[in-house]
């Protein structure tokens, strides 16, 4: 099965929409939002530019691996549920400050 991802920006006046077929090793990209996918591409192109300039390709691999880990977390419904719950609790003020935690743990 071929995985595809749609990326684009739609507007009333002028919009572009592109359909990319994902290479087998990059099917994890489908778990990123359109904004995250665009951010990944920007970071990847920046890493490619820097790697070519310095003849050191470690930055490209680090960028890909970091985004793949992000996508893997987004792909797990339990992790996503935990993140959403944590963000909700944070927004509602249900958290312990770092200073309070340090004091409680006597650090």
TIFI-614851 format. One record per atom (N, C-alpha, C): residue number from 0; atom name; z, y, x. Coordinates in pm, 1 decimal, always signed. Example, Ala and Ser with C-alpha at 12.3 -4.5 7.8 and 13.67 -1.06 7.14 Angstrom:
2
<r 0,N,<+780.0,-569.0,+1319.0>> <r 0,CA,<+780.0,-450.0,+1230.0>> <r 0,C,<+780.0,-330.0,+1320.0>> <r 1,N,<+708.0,-225.0,+1285.0>> <r 1,CA,<+714.0,-106.0,+1367.0>> <r 1,C,<+787.0,+3.0,+1290.0>> 
***
This chain:
107
<r 0,N,<+0.0,-118.5,+83.6>> <r 0,CA,<+0.0,+0.0,+0.0>> <r 0,C,<+0.0,+124.9,+88.2>> <r 1,N,<-81.0,+220.1,+56.9>> <r 1,CA,<-90.1,+344.3,+131.4>> <r 1,C,<+2.5,+445.3,+66.1>> <r 2,N,<+88.5,+505.6,+146.2>> <r 2,CA,<+178.6,+610.0,+96.6>> <r 2,C,<+112.3,+745.2,+117.8>> <r 3,N,<+126.9,+831.1,+19.2>> <r 3,CA,<+72.0,+965.2,+30.8>> <r 3,C,<+179.2,+1065.3,-5.7>> <r 4,N,<+168.5,+1182.4,+52.3>> <r 4,CA,<+261.0,+1290.6,+21.2>> <r 4,C,<+177.7,+1414.0,-10.3>> <r 5,N,<+221.0,+1489.1,-111.0>> <r 5,CA,<+150.1,+1608.8,-150.5>> <r 5,C,<+229.0,+1729.3,-100.7>> <r 6,N,<+161.8,+1819.7,-36.7>> <r 6,CA,<+225.2,+1939.8,+16.3>> <r 6,C,<+142.1,+2058.4,-24.8>> <r 7,N,<+206.8,+2162.9,-67.3>> <r 7,CA,<+129.7,+2281.4,-100.6>> <r 7,C,<+213.9,+2388.9,-160.9>> <r 8,N,<+147.3,+2496.7,-192.1>> <r 8,CA,<+212.9,+2610.3,-254.4>> <r 8,C,<+123.7,+2652.2,-370.9>> <r 9,N,<+179.5,+2655.7,-487.1>> <r 9,CA,<+103.7,+2694.1,-604.6>> <r 9,C,<+149.0,+2833.4,-648.2>> <r 10,N,<+55.4,+2914.0,-686.0>> <r 10,CA,<+87.1,+3045.3,-740.6>> <r 10,C,<-16.2,+3077.2,-848.1>> <r 11,N,<+10.2,+3181.1,-923.3>> <r 11,CA,<-82.8,+3217.9,-1029.2>> <r 11,C,<-215.9,+3263.3,-971.5>> <r 12,N,<-211.1,+3337.6,-862.1>> <r 12,CA,<-333.9,+3395.0,-807.2>> <r 12,C,<-408.8,+3295.4,-719.3>> <r 13,N,<-338.8,+3235.7,-628.3>> <r 13,CA,<-406.3,+3152.4,-529.1>> <r 13,C,<-307.8,+3047.9,-478.7>> <r 14,N,<-342.1,+2924.6,-493.3>> <r 14,CA,<-254.3,+2818.8,-446.4>> <r 14,C,<-332.9,+2715.4,-370.7>> <r 15,N,<-265.0,+2649.7,-279.4>> <r 15,CA,<-328.0,+2543.1,-204.4>> <r 15,C,<-244.2,+2418.4,-221.0>> <r 16,N,<-311.7,+2308.7,-228.8>> <r 16,CA,<-245.1,+2181.0,-242.2>> <r 16,C,<-317.1,+2082.4,-152.9>> <r 17,N,<-242.9,+2013.9,-69.3>> <r 17,CA,<-302.9,+1916.8,+21.9>> <r 17,C,<-240.4,+1781.1,-0.9>> <r 18,N,<-318.1,+1678.2,+14.2>> <r 18,CA,<-271.0,+1541.4,+0.3>> <r 18,C,<-288.4,+1474.3,+134.8>> <r 19,N,<-177.2,+1429.0,+192.2>> <r 19,CA,<-180.2,+1363.8,+321.8>> <r 19,C,<-152.4,+1215.8,+304.7>> <r 20,N,<-229.4,+1133.2,+370.3>> <r 20,CA,<-198.6,+990.6,+377.0>> <r 20,C,<-108.1,+971.0,+496.7>> <r 21,N,<+6.9,+910.2,+472.3>> <r 21,CA,<+105.4,+894.4,+578.1>> <r 21,C,<+76.4,+770.9,+662.4>> <r 22,N,<+82.6,+785.8,+794.7>> <r 22,CA,<+71.9,+667.3,+879.7>> <r 22,C,<+190.9,+574.6,+850.4>> <r 23,N,<+173.1,+447.2,+869.2>> <r 23,CA,<+276.0,+348.1,+837.6>> <r 23,C,<+412.1,+384.2,+898.3>> <r 24,N,<+412.8,+433.6,+1021.1>> <r 24,CA,<+539.0,+466.2,+1088.2>> <r 24,C,<+605.5,+592.2,+1034.8>> <r 25,N,<+536.4,+664.6,+948.0>> <r 25,CA,<+590.1,+790.0,+897.3>> <r 25,C,<+608.8,+790.4,+745.9>> <r 26,N,<+618.3,+674.0,+683.4>> <r 26,CA,<+635.9,+670.3,+537.5>> <r 26,C,<+768.6,+731.5,+495.1>> <r 27,N,<+862.5,+742.4,+587.1>> <r 27,CA,<+991.7,+804.5,+555.9>> <r 27,C,<+976.5,+951.0,+515.8>> <r 28,N,<+863.5,+1013.6,+549.7>> <r 28,CA,<+842.3,+1154.0,+513.3>> <r 28,C,<+842.4,+1175.4,+362.4>> <r 29,N,<+814.5,+1071.4,+285.7>> <r 29,CA,<+809.2,+1086.9,+139.8>> <r 29,C,<+945.4,+1121.6,+79.6>> <r 30,N,<+1052.3,+1102.6,+156.2>> <r 30,CA,<+1185.1,+1133.9,+105.8>> <r 30,C,<+1224.1,+1279.4,+128.7>> <r 31,N,<+1140.5,+1354.1,+200.2>> <r 31,CA,<+1167.6,+1495.4,+223.4>> <r 31,C,<+1106.5,+1579.0,+111.3>> <r 32,N,<+1172.1,+1689.1,+79.5>> <r 32,CA,<+1114.6,+1782.0,-17.5>> <r 32,C,<+995.5,+1851.4,+47.5>> <r 33,N,<+917.5,+1922.1,-31.4>> <r 33,CA,<+802.1,+1993.6,+22.5>> <r 33,C,<+846.2,+2096.4,+126.8>> <r 34,N,<+958.2,+2164.0,+101.0>> <r 34,CA,<+1008.7,+2262.6,+196.7>> <r 34,C,<+1051.8,+2195.1,+326.3>> <r 35,N,<+1119.4,+2081.3,+313.4>> <r 35,CA,<+1164.7,+2008.2,+432.7>> <r 35,C,<+1045.4,+1954.6,+510.9>> <r 36,N,<+945.0,+1906.6,+439.4>> <r 36,CA,<+825.0,+1855.5,+505.7>> <r 36,C,<+757.0,+1967.0,+585.8>> <r 37,N,<+747.8,+2084.6,+525.8>> <r 37,CA,<+688.0,+2198.1,+595.5>> <r 37,C,<+771.8,+2236.4,+717.1>> <r 38,N,<+903.3,+2234.0,+702.3>> <r 38,CA,<+992.9,+2264.9,+814.5>> <r 38,C,<+976.9,+2161.1,+926.1>> <r 39,N,<+963.1,+2033.9,+887.6>> <r 39,CA,<+939.0,+1928.3,+986.3>> <r 39,C,<+811.3,+1955.7,+1064.7>> <r 40,N,<+704.8,+1992.2,+994.0>> <r 40,CA,<+578.1,+2018.6,+1062.2>> <r 40,C,<+589.4,+2134.8,+1159.6>> <r 41,N,<+658.3,+2241.0,+1118.5>> <r 41,CA,<+677.4,+2355.5,+1207.7>> <r 41,C,<+753.9,+2312.5,+1332.7>> <r 42,N,<+862.4,+2239.1,+1313.4>> <r 42,CA,<+942.1,+2193.6,+1427.1>> <r 42,C,<+862.4,+2098.1,+1515.9>> <r 43,N,<+782.5,+2012.3,+1452.8>> <r 43,CA,<+701.7,+1918.4,+1530.1>> <r 43,C,<+597.7,+1992.0,+1614.0>> <r 44,N,<+530.3,+2088.7,+1553.9>> <r 44,CA,<+430.4,+2165.1,+1629.0>> <r 44,C,<+495.1,+2245.8,+1741.6>> <r 45,N,<+613.1,+2301.9,+1715.9>> <r 45,CA,<+684.9,+2372.6,+1821.7>> <r 45,C,<+722.3,+2277.5,+1934.9>> <r 46,N,<+769.7,+2159.0,+1899.6>> <r 46,CA,<+806.3,+2060.2,+2001.4>> <r 46,C,<+683.4,+2014.9,+2079.8>> <r 47,N,<+570.8,+1997.3,+2011.2>> <r 47,CA,<+447.0,+1959.0,+2080.2>> <r 47,C,<+403.8,+2067.4,+2178.2>> <r 48,N,<+413.6,+2192.3,+2135.9>> <r 48,CA,<+375.5,+2303.7,+2222.8>> <r 48,C,<+463.5,+2308.3,+2346.6>> <r 49,N,<+594.7,+2299.2,+2325.9>> <r 49,CA,<+688.1,+2302.1,+2438.5>> <r 49,C,<+668.9,+2181.5,+2530.4>> <r 50,N,<+644.5,+2067.2,+2471.1>> <r 50,CA,<+625.9,+1945.2,+2550.6>> <r 50,C,<+501.1,+1954.3,+2636.4>> <r 51,N,<+395.9,+2008.1,+2579.3>> <r 51,CA,<+272.0,+2022.7,+2656.2>> <r 51,C,<+291.2,+2122.9,+2770.1>> <r 52,N,<+359.8,+2233.2,+2740.7>> <r 52,CA,<+385.4,+2335.9,+2842.3>> <r 52,C,<+464.1,+2282.0,+2961.1>> <r 53,N,<+565.6,+2199.6,+2929.7>> <r 53,CA,<+657.8,+2153.0,+3033.1>> <r 53,C,<+630.3,+2009.0,+3076.3>> <r 54,N,<+527.2,+1948.7,+3018.9>> <r 54,CA,<+492.5,+1809.1,+3049.1>> <r 54,C,<+613.6,+1716.5,+3036.3>> <r 55,N,<+688.8,+1738.6,+2928.6>> <r 55,CA,<+805.8,+1656.4,+2899.1>> <r 55,C,<+806.4,+1634.5,+2748.2>> <r 56,N,<+784.3,+1510.7,+2706.7>> <r 56,CA,<+762.0,+1480.3,+2565.0>> <r 56,C,<+887.6,+1434.2,+2492.6>> <r 57,N,<+1002.7,+1445.4,+2557.5>> <r 57,CA,<+1127.3,+1403.0,+2493.4>> <r 57,C,<+1157.7,+1484.2,+2368.1>> <r 58,N,<+1125.2,+1612.0,+2369.1>> <r 58,CA,<+1152.1,+1697.2,+2253.9>> <r 58,C,<+1077.9,+1653.0,+2129.1>> <r 59,N,<+957.6,+1600.0,+2146.1>> <r 59,CA,<+880.5,+1551.3,+2031.7>> <r 59,C,<+951.8,+1431.9,+1968.4>> <r 60,N,<+994.3,+1338.9,+2053.5>> <r 60,CA,<+1063.7,+1220.9,+2001.7>> <r 60,C,<+1196.4,+1259.6,+1936.4>> <r 61,N,<+1268.1,+1352.9,+1995.8>> <r 61,CA,<+1395.4,+1396.8,+1938.3>> <r 61,C,<+1374.1,+1460.8,+1801.7>> <r 62,N,<+1270.0,+1540.3,+1788.1>> <r 62,CA,<+1239.5,+1605.1,+1660.2>> <r 62,C,<+1207.2,+1500.4,+1554.3>> <r 63,N,<+1121.2,+1406.4,+1589.2>> <r 63,CA,<+1082.8,+1301.2,+1493.6>> <r 63,C,<+1203.7,+1218.4,+1454.3>> <r 64,N,<+1284.0,+1177.9,+1552.2>> <r 64,CA,<+1400.8,+1093.6,+1523.6>> <r 64,C,<+1502.8,+1166.4,+1436.6>> <r 65,N,<+1524.5,+1295.4,+1463.3>> <r 65,CA,<+1620.9,+1371.4,+1383.8>> <r 65,C,<+1576.0,+1381.4,+1237.9>> <r 66,N,<+1448.8,+1410.4,+1217.2>> <r 66,CA,<+1397.4,+1420.5,+1080.3>> <r 66,C,<+1393.2,+1284.2,+1012.2>> <r 67,N,<+1367.3,+1179.6,+1087.6>> <r 67,CA,<+1367.6,+1045.5,+1028.7>> <r 67,C,<+1508.5,+1009.6,+981.4>> <r 68,N,<+1609.1,+1045.6,+1059.1>> <r 68,CA,<+1747.0,+1021.0,+1016.5>> <r 68,C,<+1779.7,+1098.8,+889.9>> <r 69,N,<+1733.9,+1221.8,+882.4>> <r 69,CA,<+1754.6,+1302.8,+761.8>> <r 69,C,<+1689.5,+1235.1,+641.4>> <r 70,N,<+1566.4,+1190.8,+658.4>> <r 70,CA,<+1494.9,+1123.9,+548.8>> <r 70,C,<+1565.7,+995.4,+508.1>> <r 71,N,<+1616.4,+920.5,+605.0>> <r 71,CA,<+1687.5,+795.9,+574.1>> <r 71,C,<+1812.4,+824.1,+491.7>> <r 72,N,<+1882.9,+931.7,+524.2>> <r 72,CA,<+2000.7,+968.6,+445.6>> <r 72,C,<+1961.2,+1008.5,+304.4>> <r 73,N,<+1851.9,+1083.4,+292.1>> <r 73,CA,<+1805.6,+1125.8,+160.4>> <r 73,C,<+1755.4,+1008.6,+76.2>> <r 74,N,<+1713.6,+901.9,+142.4>> <r 74,CA,<+1660.8,+785.3,+71.7>> <r 74,C,<+1771.2,+699.5,+10.9>> <r 75,N,<+1893.5,+714.4,+59.1>> <r 75,CA,<+2005.3,+633.4,+12.2>> <r 75,C,<+2074.3,+703.9,-104.2>> <r 76,N,<+2066.1,+645.8,-224.1>> <r 76,CA,<+2124.6,+711.9,-341.6>> <r 76,C,<+2275.2,+735.1,-329.2>> <r 77,N,<+2347.4,+643.7,-267.3>> <r 77,CA,<+2491.9,+660.5,-252.8>> <r 77,C,<+2525.2,+777.2,-159.5>> <r 78,N,<+2449.4,+789.9,-53.2>> <r 78,CA,<+2470.2,+901.5,+38.6>> <r 78,C,<+2437.6,+1032.2,-32.4>> <r 79,N,<+2326.7,+1034.7,-105.0>> <r 79,CA,<+2288.2,+1155.2,-179.2>> <r 79,C,<+2395.1,+1193.5,-280.4>> <r 80,N,<+2449.7,+1094.4,-349.6>> <r 80,CA,<+2554.4,+1121.4,-448.2>> <r 80,C,<+2677.2,+1180.6,-379.2>> <r 81,N,<+2713.8,+1126.3,-263.7>> <r 81,CA,<+2827.8,+1178.5,-189.1>> <r 81,C,<+2805.0,+1320.1,-141.6>> <r 82,N,<+2684.9,+1349.3,-94.7>> <r 82,CA,<+2652.2,+1484.5,-49.0>> <r 82,C,<+2659.5,+1582.4,-165.4>> <r 83,N,<+2600.0,+1546.0,-278.0>> <r 83,CA,<+2601.9,+1633.9,-395.3>> <r 83,C,<+2744.0,+1657.5,-444.8>> <r 84,N,<+2825.8,+1551.5,-444.6>> <r 84,CA,<+2965.3,+1565.0,-486.4>> <r 84,C,<+3040.1,+1656.9,-390.7>> <r 85,N,<+3016.7,+1640.3,-261.1>> <r 85,CA,<+3081.8,+1725.5,-161.7>> <r 85,C,<+3041.9,+1871.0,-176.5>> <r 86,N,<+2914.6,+1895.8,-201.6>> <r 86,CA,<+2868.0,+2034.2,-220.2>> <r 86,C,<+2929.2,+2096.6,-345.0>> <r 87,N,<+2941.1,+2017.0,-449.8>> <r 87,CA,<+3003.9,+2065.3,-573.1>> <r 87,C,<+3150.0,+2099.3,-549.0>> <r 88,N,<+3220.7,+2010.9,-479.7>> <r 88,CA,<+3361.9,+2035.2,-449.4>> <r 88,C,<+3377.3,+2159.4,-362.3>> <r 89,N,<+3288.5,+2175.5,-266.1>> <r 89,CA,<+3293.2,+2292.2,-178.6>> <r 89,C,<+3272.7,+2420.1,-258.9>> <r 90,N,<+3174.8,+2416.8,-349.8>> <r 90,CA,<+3144.3,+2533.6,-433.1>> <r 90,C,<+3263.1,+2567.9,-523.7>> <r 91,N,<+3336.0,+2465.1,-567.1>> <r 91,CA,<+3450.7,+2486.1,-656.4>> <r 91,C,<+3579.5,+2515.8,-579.9>> <r 92,N,<+3570.3,+2525.0,-447.6>> <r 92,CA,<+3687.5,+2557.3,-366.9>> <r 92,C,<+3780.1,+2440.1,-341.6>> <r 93,N,<+3732.7,+2319.2,-364.4>> <r 93,CA,<+3814.4,+2199.5,-343.3>> <r 93,C,<+3794.0,+2146.9,-201.1>> <r 94,N,<+3856.3,+2213.7,-108.5>> <r 94,CA,<+3844.1,+2172.5,+30.8>> <r 94,C,<+3970.2,+2212.5,+105.7>> <r 95,N,<+3984.6,+2158.2,+224.7>> <r 95,CA,<+4095.0,+2191.8,+312.8>> <r 95,C,<+4034.2,+2263.2,+432.4>> <r 96,N,<+4089.3,+2378.9,+466.3>> <r 96,CA,<+4035.8,+2452.8,+579.9>> <r 96,C,<+4065.5,+2376.7,+709.0>> <r 97,N,<+3984.8,+2406.1,+810.4>> <r 97,CA,<+4003.5,+2342.1,+940.1>> <r 97,C,<+4142.4,+2375.3,+995.8>> <r 98,N,<+4187.9,+2498.2,+978.5>> <r 98,CA,<+4319.8,+2538.8,+1027.5>> <r 98,C,<+4429.8,+2460.1,+957.5>> <r 99,N,<+4417.5,+2444.8,+826.1>> <r 99,CA,<+4519.0,+2368.8,+751.5>> <r 99,C,<+4518.8,+2221.8,+792.5>> <r 100,N,<+4400.8,+2167.1,+812.8>> <r 100,CA,<+4390.4,+2026.7,+853.9>> <r 100,C,<+4450.9,+2005.8,+992.2>> <r 101,N,<+4421.9,+2096.5,+1083.8>> <r 101,CA,<+4479.1,+2087.8,+1218.8>> <r 101,C,<+4630.6,+2095.3,+1213.0>> <r 102,N,<+4683.0,+2185.3,+1129.7>> <r 102,CA,<+4827.6,+2198.4,+1116.9>> <r 102,C,<+4888.5,+2070.6,+1057.8>> <r 103,N,<+4823.4,+2017.1,+956.1>> <r 103,CA,<+4872.1,+1895.3,+891.4>> <r 103,C,<+4872.7,+1776.8,+988.7>> <r 104,N,<+4770.7,+1768.5,+1072.9>> <r 104,CA,<+4760.6,+1659.2,+1169.1>> <r 104,C,<+4831.1,+1689.7,+1300.9>> <r 105,N,<+4890.2,+1809.6,+1309.8>> <r 105,CA,<+4961.0,+1854.1,+1429.9>> <r 105,C,<+4871.2,+1847.5,+1553.7>> <r 106,N,<+4751.2,+1904.6,+1539.1>> <r 106,CA,<+4657.5,+1908.7,+1651.9>> <r 106,C,<+4664.9,+2041.2,+1724.9>> 
***
